[in-house]
């Protein structure tokens, strides 16, 4: 009987623990991630249209933007925001 109660307590404790971890990656960075990616995509498009910078920098920025989008899909908003900021930094060097 004690074994049965122990496994119930363990199961409930595990569920509570996991539910607390489900949204731990957000930290309020979801909107920052989204706006950063959109701004980086816009800046990259403008840089290409105005023939600013080198193709290698555009490729680096595009890769970072794609990686940021992937991070966003997995709710890794902090990494997403960092990658978007790095992409904008690369693009911004040529203004």
Protein Blocks (a to p, Z undefined) as FASTA:
>chain_A
ZZmmmmmmmmmmmmmmmmmmmmmmnnopmmmmmmmmmmmmmmmmmmmmnogajfklmmmm
mmmmmmmmmmmmnopaklmmmmmmmmmmmmmmmZZ
